[in-house]
Amino acid sequence: MIGSGGREHALIWALKQTSRRPVELFCAPGNDGIAEIAQCIAISATDVAALADFAQRQQIDLTMVGPEAALAAGVVDEFERRRLRIVGPTQNAARLETSKAFSKDFMQRHRIPTARYRVTSSVDAALAHLKSGEFGDERSPVVVKADGLAAGKGVVVALNRGEAQEAVRSIAALGSAAQTILLEETLFGREASVLLFSDGEAFRLMPAARDHKRIGEGDTGPNTGGMGAVTDASVIDDQTLKRIVIEIVEPTLRGARNEGIPFRGILFIGLMLTAEGPKVLEYNVRFGDPETQAILVRLQSDLSEIFEAMADRRLGEIDVRWSQASSACVVLAARGYPASAETGTVIEGLKEASQRQDVVVFHAATKHGAHGEWVTSGGRVLGVTATGRTLESALARCYEAVGTINWEGMQYRRDIGQTSAHTATVR
């Protein structure tokens, strides 16, 4: 497993929980929470050559990629060049996430419903398009995006033209990721996410999820990596899901094949369910975080078998089963997040929370202190995850477990799972 956060902890946990045979697990670089169930290796997720060397030396049967940075660095290409089995898209296919301009143009070429947009090559060009009225008047909201990966700082949902102009200038300051700037119309509706396994031909859907990006309750404050997520039958109804498959999933996979970049890996489709129908906000080319935590606690099939079927191009031969439960994940973050998080603070109550029925606590940014205690080591620290017969019961279990955990400055949202109409907030 390549990666080091809560997503990778959830994947390692699911591999342990669902495997029908003994499995030896390594994680590079991992974290202290992951180290309790897998052997962590001190190799950076973007050190492609070192990762491939390790897989060759240890005769690793299969590698799974967690973070987008590793995919952007071409880890799949290098593994495939060495004939090492790996699950994930190539560097070219990963452009569906790593280049927003490529992604939007791809959607346009394949008639996949998405927001109107304009790709610009300079700050002046972006500002000129804002003044042109193409995206409404001075009071109209508009989305401003950096083309490349920008560690969660490359998207601003501006409420008016003045905010949009400020966003253009601030995003341009991000450097190489923002040499190209995108402007988009703002979509209104309810957000949802559809994730799927794909081997380039066949695909298998995961339970639909809904996450909460903004730091504050009521969807206020700056965007984060994600403050919580839920899965439940109410997220997307059956009729809408069928429409998403026909209008978005199948054209996306078909378009990738036709362009010579068959998508093999995890495809994450961020959606806005608008009055006109579902529209794509963005693609991610890997598991989301914290969606992964909420999704995988419902998995009943052997995850290692799913990954092997993807790697061997035989996903169409297997069934992927999910429990009928609902699930929820509440992220606990350090004081100062998302701007600048405090670290090194002692965490209390972690053992008690982990022992609760139908609750799993995933470690995203923790480490052992000098005396063996758990301390914070980053912004999003823990993902408290629970299942229940209903979403309400899953959330109740989550928040009861959250109530046993404490550290100075701990922050979390108390309204995870509550729905509201809102504008696009993009990963």
Solvent accessible surface area in square Angstrom, and as a share of the most:
residue,aa,sasa,rsa
1,M,25,0.11
2,I,3,0.02
3,G,1,0.01
4,S,48,0.31
5,G,19,0.18
6,G,0,0.00
7,R,24,0.09
8,E,3,0.01
9,H,15,0.07
10,A,0,0.00
11,L,0,0.00
12,I,1,0.00
13,W,50,0.17
14,A,0,0.00
15,L,13,0.07
16,K,93,0.39
17,Q,114,0.51
18,T,24,0.14
19,S,24,0.16
20,R,142,0.52
21,R,113,0.41
22,P,137,0.86
23,V,51,0.29
24,E,135,0.61
25,L,21,0.11
26,F,30,0.12
27,C,0,0.00
28,A,8,0.06
29,P,45,0.29
30,G,11,0.11
31,N,22,0.11
32,D,45,0.24
33,G,2,0.01
34,I,0,0.00
35,A,52,0.40
36,E,115,0.52
37,I,55,0.28
38,A,12,0.09
39,Q,103,0.46
40,C,44,0.27
41,I,26,0.13
42,A,107,0.83
43,I,23,0.12
44,S,61,0.39
45,A,18,0.14
46,T,66,0.39
47,D,65,0.34
48,V,26,0.15
49,A,55,0.42
50,A,29,0.23
51,L,8,0.04
52,A,0,0.00
53,D,60,0.31
54,F,21,0.09
55,A,4,0.03
56,Q,86,0.38
57,R,158,0.58
58,Q,86,0.38
59,Q,155,0.69
60,I,44,0.22
61,D,110,0.57
62,L,38,0.19
63,T,10,0.06
64,M,10,0.05
65,V,3,0.02
66,G,1,0.01
67,P,21,0.13
68,E,44,0.20
69,A,44,0.34
70,A,0,0.00
71,L,3,0.01
72,A,31,0.24
73,A,46,0.36
74,G,8,0.07
75,V,0,0.00
76,V,1,0.00
77,D,57,0.30
78,E,32,0.14
79,F,2,0.01
80,E,73,0.33
81,R,166,0.61
82,R,51,0.19
83,R,222,0.81
84,L,29,0.14
85,R,88,0.32
86,I,11,0.06
87,V,4,0.02
88,G,9,0.09
89,P,2,0.02
90,T,36,0.21
91,Q,85,0.38
92,N,80,0.41
93,A,0,0.00
94,A,0,0.00
95,R,88,0.32
96,L,3,0.01
97,E,13,0.06
98,T,25,0.14
99,S,21,0.13
100,K,27,0.12
101,A,15,0.12
102,F,31,0.13
103,S,6,0.04
104,K,3,0.01
105,D,52,0.27
106,F,0,0.00
107,M,1,0.00
108,Q,122,0.54
109,R,122,0.45
110,H,46,0.20
111,R,219,0.80
112,I,5,0.03
113,P,38,0.24
114,T,27,0.16
115,A,4,0.03
116,R,123,0.45
117,Y,37,0.14
118,R,98,0.36
119,V,56,0.32
120,T,6,0.03
121,S,94,0.61
122,S,49,0.31
123,V,48,0.28
124,D,110,0.57
125,A,32,0.24
126,A,0,0.00
127,L,24,0.12
128,A,59,0.46
129,H,50,0.22
130,L,7,0.03
131,K,131,0.56
132,S,77,0.50
133,G,38,0.36
134,E,52,0.23
135,F,15,0.06
136,G,33,0.31
137,D,71,0.37
138,E,112,0.50
139,R,195,0.71
140,S,27,0.18
141,P,39,0.24
142,V,3,0.02
143,V,1,0.01
144,V,0,0.00
145,K,4,0.01
146,A,0,0.00
147,D,27,0.14
148,G,13,0.12
149,L,61,0.30
150,A,20,0.16
151,A,99,0.76
152,G,63,0.60
153,K,139,0.59
154,G,5,0.05
155,V,16,0.09
156,V,52,0.30
157,V,14,0.08
158,A,0,0.00
159,L,109,0.54
160,N,53,0.27
161,R,43,0.16
162,G,45,0.43
163,E,71,0.32
164,A,0,0.00
165,Q,37,0.16
166,E,120,0.54
167,A,5,0.04
168,V,0,0.00
169,R,135,0.49
170,S,61,0.39
171,I,3,0.01
172,A,33,0.26
173,A,87,0.68
174,L,67,0.33
175,G,37,0.35
176,S,93,0.60
177,A,20,0.15
178,A,6,0.04
179,Q,133,0.59
180,T,35,0.20
181,I,1,0.01
182,L,0,0.00
183,L,0,0.00
184,E,6,0.03
185,E,45,0.20
186,T,12,0.07
187,L,11,0.06
188,F,116,0.48
189,G,17,0.17
190,R,74,0.27
191,E,8,0.04
192,A,3,0.02
193,S,0,0.00
194,V,1,0.01
195,L,0,0.00
196,L,0,0.00
197,F,0,0.00
198,S,0,0.00
199,D,6,0.03
200,G,2,0.02
201,E,124,0.56
202,A,23,0.18
203,F,43,0.18
204,R,64,0.23
205,L,47,0.24
206,M,10,0.04
207,P,18,0.11
208,A,16,0.12
209,A,0,0.00
210,R,9,0.03
211,D,13,0.07
212,H,10,0.05
213,K,13,0.06
214,R,49,0.18
215,I,28,0.14
216,G,19,0.18
217,E,78,0.35
218,G,57,0.54
219,D,35,0.18
220,T,74,0.43
221,G,40,0.38
222,P,76,0.48
223,N,34,0.17
224,T,16,0.10
225,G,30,0.29
226,G,0,0.00
227,M,1,0.00
228,G,0,0.00
229,A,0,0.00
230,V,0,0.00
231,T,0,0.00
232,D,27,0.14
233,A,93,0.72
234,S,73,0.47
235,V,0,0.00
236,I,12,0.06
237,D,81,0.42
238,D,106,0.55
239,Q,149,0.66
240,T,30,0.17
241,L,50,0.25
242,K,135,0.57
243,R,102,0.37
244,I,0,0.00
245,V,24,0.14
246,I,115,0.58
247,E,58,0.26
248,I,0,0.00
249,V,0,0.00
250,E,67,0.30
251,P,15,0.09
252,T,0,0.00
253,L,4,0.02
254,R,114,0.42
255,G,1,0.01
256,A,0,0.00
257,R,77,0.28
258,N,112,0.57
259,E,64,0.29
260,G,58,0.56
261,I,14,0.07
262,P,38,0.24
263,F,1,0.00
264,R,71,0.26
265,G,0,0.00
266,I,2,0.01
267,L,0,0.00
268,F,0,0.00
269,I,0,0.00
270,G,0,0.00
271,L,0,0.00
272,M,0,0.00
273,L,27,0.13
274,T,18,0.10
275,A,108,0.84
276,E,120,0.54
277,G,10,0.09
278,P,5,0.03
279,K,40,0.17
280,V,1,0.00
281,L,7,0.03
282,E,13,0.06
283,Y,3,0.01
284,N,3,0.01
285,V,1,0.00
286,R,25,0.09
287,F,1,0.00
288,G,1,0.01
289,D,23,0.12
290,P,0,0.00
291,E,1,0.00
292,T,0,0.00
293,Q,4,0.02
294,A,0,0.00
295,I,0,0.00
296,L,2,0.01
297,V,25,0.14
298,R,27,0.10
299,L,14,0.07
300,Q,102,0.46
301,S,5,0.03
302,D,1,0.00
303,L,0,0.00
304,S,14,0.09
305,E,69,0.31
306,I,1,0.01
307,F,3,0.01
308,E,32,0.14
309,A,0,0.00
310,M,3,0.01
311,A,17,0.13
312,D,61,0.32
313,R,111,0.41
314,R,84,0.31
315,L,0,0.00
316,G,43,0.41
317,E,136,0.61
318,I,37,0.19
319,D,110,0.57
320,V,22,0.13
321,R,112,0.41
322,W,38,0.13
323,S,24,0.16
324,Q,169,0.75
325,A,26,0.20
326,S,6,0.04
327,S,0,0.00
328,A,0,0.00
329,C,0,0.00
330,V,0,0.00
331,V,4,0.02
332,L,0,0.00
333,A,0,0.00
334,A,1,0.01
335,R,103,0.37
336,G,34,0.33
337,Y,33,0.13
338,P,45,0.29
339,A,99,0.77
340,S,89,0.57
341,A,35,0.27
342,E,76,0.34
343,T,80,0.46
344,G,46,0.45
345,T,30,0.18
346,V,70,0.40
347,I,11,0.06
348,E,105,0.47
349,G,27,0.26
350,L,13,0.06
351,K,153,0.65
352,E,97,0.43
353,A,0,0.00
354,S,53,0.34
355,Q,128,0.57
356,R,89,0.32
357,Q,144,0.64
358,D,65,0.34
359,V,12,0.07
360,V,32,0.19
361,V,12,0.07
362,F,0,0.00
363,H,13,0.06
364,A,25,0.19
365,A,16,0.12
366,T,4,0.02
367,K,99,0.42
368,H,80,0.36
369,G,20,0.19
370,A,102,0.79
371,H,168,0.75
372,G,48,0.46
373,E,53,0.24
374,W,41,0.14
375,V,9,0.05
376,T,0,0.00
377,S,46,0.30
378,G,17,0.16
379,G,16,0.15
380,R,53,0.19
381,V,0,0.00
382,L,1,0.01
383,G,3,0.03
384,V,0,0.00
385,T,0,0.00
386,A,1,0.01
387,T,23,0.14
388,G,4,0.04
389,R,211,0.77
390,T,46,0.27
391,L,17,0.09
392,E,125,0.56
393,S,38,0.24
394,A,0,0.00
395,L,27,0.14
396,A,49,0.38
397,R,80,0.29
398,C,0,0.00
399,Y,54,0.21
400,E,96,0.43
401,A,0,0.00
402,V,2,0.01
403,G,63,0.61
404,T,29,0.17
405,I,4,0.02
406,N,83,0.43
407,W,8,0.03
408,E,122,0.55
409,G,22,0.21
410,M,39,0.17
411,Q,51,0.23
412,Y,42,0.16
413,R,4,0.01
414,R,147,0.54
415,D,18,0.09
416,I,3,0.02
417,G,10,0.09
418,Q,117,0.52
419,T,80,0.47
420,S,60,0.39
421,A,94,0.73
422,H,43,0.19
423,T,30,0.17
424,A,2,0.02
425,T,11,0.06
426,V,6,0.03
427,R,46,0.17
